[in-house]
Amino acid sequence: MQIKLLAVGKTDQASIQQLVEEYVKRLGFYVKFDLEILPDIKNSKSLSESVQKEKEGEMILKKVQISDELILLDEIGKQFSSVEFSQLLQKKMNSGLRQLIFVIGGPYGFSNAVYQRANGMLSLSKMTFSHQMVRIFFIEQLYRAYTILRNEPYHHQ
């Protein structure tokens, strides 16, 4: 199974980008992982919130194939412990799924079309995080999940 993370907008903080790169590298030992950054919408300040969500939604949906499973990182999504998340990934791998796509949307969330296409939603916390921080939190949790599945000492219980 391949895992892809789609994220809207570039990271402008070098320290966050370094951490993202470190965990992407670590993940490469466990799973085929791809982080794809979708460009910010041009002239977004002159666009309404709904138009921005629609334009971002179009970009997101162009990256998704019919056979892909799409999980949105969304504040109203289901919350998992690290162990539960690793079990979810194991079930997806066991199902024969070829590509699992997680998406971090823009500042206003997702368009209705993206919500309709989604196979599920995942919340990292009830707290609000910047979209840049969510990237590192999520990628670290993916890494943690794979170390749990391999019974490696990274995760302590």
C-alpha positions as CSV (number, residue, x, y, z in Angstrom):
1,M,0.0,0.0,0.0
2,Q,1.1,3.5,-0.8
3,I,0.3,6.4,1.5
4,K,0.1,10.0,0.2
5,L,-0.4,13.2,2.1
6,L,-1.8,16.1,0.2
7,A,-1.4,19.5,1.9
8,V,-2.6,22.8,0.6
9,G,0.0,25.6,0.8
10,K,3.8,25.6,1.3
11,T,5.5,25.6,4.6
12,D,7.4,28.9,5.1
13,Q,9.1,27.9,8.3
14,A,12.5,26.2,7.8
15,S,12.4,24.4,11.2
16,I,9.0,22.8,10.5
17,Q,10.2,21.8,7.0
18,Q,13.3,20.2,8.5
19,L,11.2,18.1,10.8
20,V,8.8,17.1,8.0
21,E,11.8,16.0,5.9
22,E,13.3,14.0,8.8
23,Y,10.1,12.0,9.4
24,V,9.4,11.5,5.7
25,K,12.9,10.0,5.5
26,R,12.2,7.7,8.5
27,L,8.8,6.7,7.0
28,G,10.6,5.5,3.9
29,F,11.9,2.5,5.7
30,Y,8.4,1.2,6.4
31,V,6.0,2.3,3.6
32,K,6.0,4.0,0.2
33,F,5.0,7.6,1.3
34,D,4.6,10.7,-0.8
35,L,4.0,14.2,0.5
36,E,2.5,16.5,-2.2
37,I,2.1,20.2,-1.5
38,L,-0.7,21.8,-3.5
39,P,-0.1,25.5,-4.3
40,D,-1.9,28.2,-2.5
41,I,-4.8,29.7,-4.4
42,K,-3.6,32.8,-6.3
43,N,-5.2,36.1,-5.3
44,S,-7.0,34.4,-2.4
45,K,-7.4,37.6,-0.5
46,S,-9.8,38.8,-3.2
47,L,-11.8,35.5,-3.1
48,S,-14.6,34.6,-0.7
49,E,-14.1,31.7,1.7
50,S,-16.4,29.4,-0.3
51,V,-14.7,30.2,-3.6
52,Q,-11.3,29.4,-2.0
53,K,-12.6,26.1,-0.7
54,E,-14.1,25.2,-4.2
55,K,-10.8,26.0,-5.9
56,E,-8.8,24.0,-3.4
57,G,-11.3,21.2,-3.7
58,E,-10.8,21.0,-7.4
59,M,-7.0,20.7,-6.9
60,I,-7.5,18.0,-4.3
61,L,-9.9,15.9,-6.4
62,K,-7.7,16.0,-9.4
63,K,-5.1,14.1,-7.4
64,V,-7.5,11.3,-6.4
65,Q,-8.3,8.2,-8.4
66,I,-11.5,6.2,-8.1
67,S,-9.7,3.3,-6.5
68,D,-8.0,5.5,-3.8
69,E,-9.3,5.8,-0.3
70,L,-9.5,9.4,0.8
71,I,-9.3,10.4,4.5
72,L,-9.6,14.1,5.4
73,L,-7.8,15.5,8.4
74,D,-10.7,17.5,9.9
75,E,-11.5,18.8,13.3
76,I,-14.8,16.9,13.3
77,G,-13.2,13.6,12.3
78,K,-12.7,10.5,14.5
79,Q,-9.9,10.6,17.0
80,F,-7.6,7.6,17.5
81,S,-4.9,6.7,20.0
82,S,-1.6,6.0,18.3
83,V,-2.2,2.2,18.8
84,E,-5.7,2.5,17.3
85,F,-4.3,4.4,14.3
86,S,-1.7,1.7,13.7
87,Q,-4.5,-0.9,13.8
88,L,-6.5,1.2,11.2
89,L,-3.4,1.3,8.9
90,Q,-3.0,-2.5,9.3
91,K,-6.6,-3.1,8.3
92,K,-6.1,-0.9,5.2
93,M,-3.0,-2.8,4.3
94,N,-4.7,-6.2,4.8
95,S,-7.6,-5.1,2.6
96,G,-5.4,-4.9,-0.4
97,L,-5.9,-1.1,-0.8
98,R,-3.3,0.3,-3.3
99,Q,-3.3,3.9,-2.2
100,L,-4.5,5.7,0.9
101,I,-4.6,9.4,0.7
102,F,-4.8,11.8,3.6
103,V,-5.5,15.5,3.0
104,I,-4.8,18.6,5.0
105,G,-7.0,21.3,3.6
106,G,-6.6,25.0,3.4
107,P,-7.5,27.5,6.2
108,Y,-11.2,27.2,5.7
109,G,-11.5,23.4,5.4
110,F,-12.9,21.5,2.5
111,S,-15.5,22.0,-0.2
112,N,-18.7,20.0,-0.2
113,A,-17.4,18.0,-3.2
114,V,-14.3,16.9,-1.2
115,Y,-16.5,16.0,1.8
116,Q,-18.7,13.9,-0.5
117,R,-15.8,12.1,-2.1
118,A,-14.1,11.3,1.3
119,N,-14.2,7.8,2.7
120,G,-13.6,9.1,6.2
121,M,-12.3,11.9,8.5
122,L,-9.6,11.9,11.1
123,S,-9.0,14.4,13.8
124,L,-5.6,14.8,15.5
125,S,-7.1,16.7,18.4
126,K,-10.0,18.9,19.5
127,M,-7.4,21.7,19.6
128,T,-6.7,23.9,16.5
129,F,-3.3,23.7,15.0
130,S,-1.7,25.6,12.1
131,H,-1.8,23.7,8.9
132,Q,2.0,23.7,8.9
133,M,2.2,22.1,12.3
134,V,-0.5,19.5,11.4
135,R,1.9,18.2,8.7
136,I,4.6,17.3,11.2
137,F,2.2,15.9,13.8
138,F,0.5,13.7,11.3
139,I,3.7,12.4,9.6
140,E,5.2,11.7,13.0
141,Q,2.0,9.7,13.9
142,L,2.3,7.7,10.7
143,Y,5.9,6.9,11.6
144,R,4.9,6.0,15.2
145,A,2.1,3.7,13.8
146,Y,4.6,1.8,11.7
147,T,7.0,1.4,14.6
148,I,4.0,0.1,16.7
149,L,3.2,-2.4,14.0
150,R,6.8,-3.6,14.0
151,N,7.0,-3.8,17.8
152,E,9.9,-1.3,17.8
153,P,10.8,0.6,20.9
154,Y,9.9,4.1,19.6
155,H,6.4,3.9,21.2
156,H,6.3,3.2,24.9
157,Q,3.2,1.8,26.6
